[in-house]
């Protein structure tokens, strides 16, 4: 008798290759854009006239009038997943987000975005091959488990500048998608030229609405030598995401397929809705700070917290979920952002992040740590951002998996002039 077992990420998925996406709602993506990623994923306390801010709606308080800012991002990720006895490499390229925003008034702005909230992608397989004595007769039994799907979100944000230094904002979000779990048992007999498969597919269809709130404070200090320049700008931000209520419908599909020589039959044993329930995504709290020195050096830091211990998805194992924490810091430097010489306007970025994810398996907290770096390249009304994130998640100890990854992110920010009445056509 020969017994083999393999547990590796599924290559069929386009966003995630991770056995850790098996739990909760999968791998969760922060609402960061390309310039945020390159400085460790920070930006809650940072306000900009050039970029949109999806991390804190209140930080969009300095968007220029009569301009529409459009941003689209995509990324390529290379991952090496290893256990104590095996490893596998994967890579994928995927759309990351589509966002836009504008200032309706000097004190009032709007932004919107379409992006993935989470993704599921994994595959596990156990194979049992038996030989009948000395004959060349083999019987194979294969049990596989796969996961796919994820949640997407569409957001609409607005911010108000209450006073010269204080702004508040809110984000309304619509979440939708499905989490698919598929189990299949295959039986193959080499002597009889037949095979059979029992497929068990469990799908959770979800949709719902959520709301996040933010506040931002910014104070600038003029240079004593040049009153047109800021010597120091300090920003502070806080965000609070309320509990997000999702409606979930659990559908079950069971198929029995029998293949013999050239014929095949498929019987549907079950195709029904098992349960309808409510799922709550927990509230999230984040704080951030930024310091800009002479419009050249920018230092940012963020901290976020979310408690998943009470998350309950009916029919799933929710025990491994815990409190998650995120800590990151980053630095951006530009020689002279107002220069007419291209090389003096290039933005250089570097950062780091460390996270205790919401998973605790075999008594071990699954951590995610990485270093980031990138460039911001201004090309007239277009800004090209290139960011990289190198890190690892998990460990090979305690019968777990370690993921080493390299993520390459590209996004383009376009400034388009709107609402200008031309004197000459």
Buried (B, 14 or more C-beta within 10 A) or exposed (E): EEEEEBBBBBEEBBBBBBBBBBBBBBBBBBBBBBBBBBBBBBBBBBBBEBBBBBBBBBBBBBBBEEBBBBBBBBBEBBBBBBBEEEBBEBEBEBBBBBBBBBBEEEBEBBBBBBBBBBBBBBBBBBBBBEEEEEEEEBBBEBBBBBBBBBBBBBBBBBBBBEEEBBBBBBBBBEBBBBBBBBBBBBBBBBEEEBBBBBBBBBBBBBBBEBEBBBBBBBEBEEEEEEEEEBBEBBBBBBBBBEEBEBEBBBBBBBBEBBBEEEEEEEEEEEEEEBEEBEBBBBBBEBBBBBBBEEBEEBBBBBBBBBBBEEBEBBBBEBEBBBBBBBBBBBBBBBEEBEEEEEEEBBBBBBBBBBBBBBBBBEEBBBBBEBEBBBBBEBEEEEBBBBBBBBBBBBBEEEEBBBBBBBBBBBBBBBBEEEEEEEEEE
